[in-house]
Amino acid sequence: MEKAANPAPLGLMGFGMTTVLLNLHNAGFFALGSMIMSMGIFYGGVAQIIAGILEFRNGNTFGTTAFTSYGLFWLSLVFIWALPALGWAEAASATAAAFYLFMWGLFTLFMFFGTLRTNRALQFVFGSLTLLFFMLSAADFTGSAALKVIAGYEGIICGLSAFYLSMAEIINSSMGKTILPVCPVKN
C-alpha cells in the first residue's frame, strides 16, 4: 500500500497565510478587500477543508475537526462580509460579531487541549489563536479600535506560527531529519 502524504502542511499554510493577511488588515496596514476575501474562500476555506478530508482518510480526528472547522470558519466569515453587500442579509451587528468570535474562541480553547500531547509549535498555534479570537471578540464587544489593532498584531504572530509549523513539517520530512524544530512533548 502506498503511503499517503501528510495533509497538515497544506491546512496549516492555508490557515497561516490567510490569518496573517486578515490581521495585517486588523492592525491597520490596509483595508478589507477582495484579496483577503479571495484568500478566505480559497486558501483559508477550500484548502483547509481538503486537508481536513484527507486527515479523515488518515484517521486523524483532531486534524479532520480542526481543518474542516477552520476552513468553514473562513467561508462563513467571508459570507458574513459579502451577504450584506449582495443585499441578501443585514450586516452583523458588533454584538453579533463579538458572539461569533467568542464561540470560535471557545471552540479553539477546547481544541488547544487536544494539542497538549503533540508538540510545542502546534500548542503555540492553538494558544495564540485562542487569544486572538477572544481579543477580537472583546474588541467588538467594547468597540475598542485599539484592542482590534493589538489583536491584529497578535494575529500576525499566530498566522506566522502556523506558517512556520507548515514549513517545518515539509522541510523536516523532505530532509529526513529535524531542520526546523517543533519541540515534541515528552510523554
C-alpha positions in Angstrom: 0.0 0.0 0.0 1.3 3.4 -1.0 2.0 5.8 1.9 -0.4 8.9 1.9 1.1 12.4 2.0 0.7 14.5 5.2 -2.1 17.0 4.5 -1.3 19.1 7.6 1.2 21.4 5.9 -1.5 22.4 3.4 -4.0 23.1 6.0 -1.6 25.0 8.2 -0.4 27.1 5.3 -3.9 27.9 4.2 -4.7 28.9 7.8 -1.4 30.7 8.4 -1.2 32.9 5.2 -4.9 33.9 5.4 -4.6 34.7 9.1 -1.5 36.9 8.5 -3.3 38.8 5.7 -6.5 39.4 7.6 -4.6 40.5 10.7 -2.5 42.9 8.7 -5.8 44.5 7.9 -6.9 44.4 11.6 -3.6 46.0 12.5 -4.4 48.9 10.1 -2.0 48.2 7.2 -4.7 48.1 4.5 -8.4 47.9 4.0 -10.5 44.8 3.8 -11.0 43.9 0.2 -11.1 41.2 -2.5 -7.6 39.9 -1.7 -8.5 38.9 1.8 -11.9 37.6 0.9 -10.5 35.5 -2.0 -7.8 34.1 0.3 -10.6 33.4 2.8 -12.6 31.4 0.3 -9.9 29.5 -1.5 -6.8 29.1 0.7 -8.2 29.6 4.2 -11.5 27.9 3.3 -11.3 25.3 0.5 -7.7 24.2 1.0 -8.3 23.6 4.7 -11.4 21.7 4.0 -9.5 19.5 1.6 -6.8 19.0 4.2 -9.5 18.0 6.8 -11.0 15.5 4.4 -7.5 14.0 3.8 -6.9 13.9 7.6 -10.2 11.9 7.8 -8.8 9.4 5.4 -5.7 9.2 7.6 -7.8 8.5 10.7 -6.8 11.8 12.4 -9.9 13.1 14.3 -8.1 16.2 15.5 -6.8 17.2 12.1 -10.2 16.5 10.5 -12.0 18.6 13.0 -9.5 21.4 13.0 -9.0 21.8 9.3 -12.6 21.4 8.2 -13.9 23.6 11.0 -11.4 26.5 10.4 -12.0 26.1 6.6 -15.7 26.6 7.2 -14.8 29.5 9.6 -13.1 31.3 6.7 -16.0 30.6 4.3 -18.6 31.8 6.9 -16.5 34.9 7.7 -16.4 35.9 4.0 -20.1 35.3 3.7 -20.8 37.5 6.8 -19.0 40.3 4.9 -20.4 39.5 1.5 -24.1 38.8 2.1 -24.9 42.4 3.1 -23.1 43.8 0.1 -25.1 41.5 -2.1 -28.4 42.6 -0.4 -29.1 39.1 0.8 -28.9 39.8 4.5 -28.5 42.5 7.1 -24.9 43.2 8.3 -24.0 41.6 11.5 -24.0 44.0 14.5 -20.9 44.4 16.5 -22.5 42.4 19.3 -23.4 39.5 16.9 -19.8 39.6 15.5 -18.5 39.5 19.1 -20.5 36.4 20.0 -19.4 34.8 16.7 -15.8 35.4 17.5 -16.3 34.3 21.2 -17.8 31.0 20.1 -14.8 30.4 17.8 -12.5 31.3 20.7 -14.3 28.8 22.9 -14.0 26.1 20.3 -10.3 26.9 19.8 -9.7 26.7 23.6 -11.0 23.2 23.7 -9.0 22.3 20.5 -5.9 23.7 22.3 -6.4 21.0 25.0 -6.1 18.5 22.2 -2.6 19.7 21.4 -1.2 19.1 24.8 0.4 15.8 23.9 1.7 16.8 20.4 4.4 19.5 20.1 5.1 23.0 21.4 4.7 24.5 17.9 1.1 23.3 17.5 0.4 24.3 21.1 1.6 27.8 20.2 -0.6 28.0 17.1 -3.8 27.0 19.0 -2.9 29.0 22.2 -2.3 32.2 20.2 -5.4 31.5 18.1 -7.5 31.2 21.2 -6.1 34.5 22.5 -6.8 36.1 19.0 -10.4 35.1 18.9 -11.0 36.3 22.5 -9.2 39.6 21.8 -11.2 40.2 18.6 -14.4 39.3 20.4 -13.6 41.8 23.2 -12.8 44.5 20.7 -16.2 44.0 19.1 -18.0 43.9 22.5 -16.3 47.1 23.7 -15.9 48.9 20.4 -12.2 49.4 21.1 -10.3 50.2 17.9 -7.0 50.0 19.9 -7.7 46.5 21.1 -8.5 45.4 17.5 -5.2 46.8 16.3 -3.4 44.9 19.2 -5.3 41.8 18.2 -4.2 42.3 14.6 -0.5 42.2 15.7 -1.1 39.1 17.8 -2.9 37.5 14.8 0.1 38.1 12.6 2.2 36.2 15.1 -0.4 33.4 15.2 -0.5 33.1 11.4 3.3 33.2 11.2 3.5 30.4 13.7 1.2 28.2 11.6 3.3 29.2 8.5 6.5 28.0 10.4 4.9 24.7 11.5 3.8 24.0 7.9 7.3 24.7 6.6 8.9 22.6 9.5 6.7 19.6 8.6 7.6 19.9 4.9 11.3 20.6 5.3 11.9 18.1 8.1 10.0 15.4 6.1 11.9 16.2 2.9 15.3 16.2 4.6 14.6 13.1 6.7 15.8 15.0 9.8 14.9 17.9 12.0 15.9 21.2 10.4 13.2 23.4 11.9 12.3 22.2 15.4 8.7 21.8 16.6 9.7 20.7 20.2 7.8 17.4 20.7 6.2 17.0 24.1 7.8 14.3 26.3 5.2 11.8 27.4 
